[in-house]
Amino acid sequence: MSTDASAGAADDAGDGNDRSDYAEMIDDLDAAISEARKKVESGRVYDAENERVRQGWIRVLAYATNVRRQVTTDRDLEELAERIDELEDAQEGDR
């Protein structure tokens, strides 16, 4: 789930502040997802309490993954809107 190429390209164009916000959010979510995945995959279950903890980490993993998808979609839609604006401006300039 790496976004290195898209995050780097995003920081170079237009208003870098919004783009760096998206890159930071995605980096934070990637770290949270990685940690939750470790907890889910490596946890040992000896009793019911440990199983409840693991189920909590599974919920965290699912939630963080969904939020990351939403942030990525928002970033992509913003980039597309900017590209459309640029194309419309260029087309108006050709007239």
Residue pairs with C-beta under 8 A, 6 or more apart in sequence:
1 30
1 33
1 68
3 23
3 26
3 30
3 72
6 75
7 19
7 22
7 23
7 26
7 27
10 19
10 22
10 23
10 75
10 79
11 19
11 20
11 23
13 19
13 82
14 82
18 78
19 75
22 71
22 74
22 75
22 78
25 71
26 68
26 71
26 72
26 75
29 64
29 67
29 68
29 71
30 68
32 60
32 64
33 61
33 64
33 65
33 68
36 57
36 58
36 60
36 61
36 64
37 61
39 54
39 57
40 54
40 57
40 58
40 61
43 50
43 53
43 54
43 57
44 50
45 51
45 54
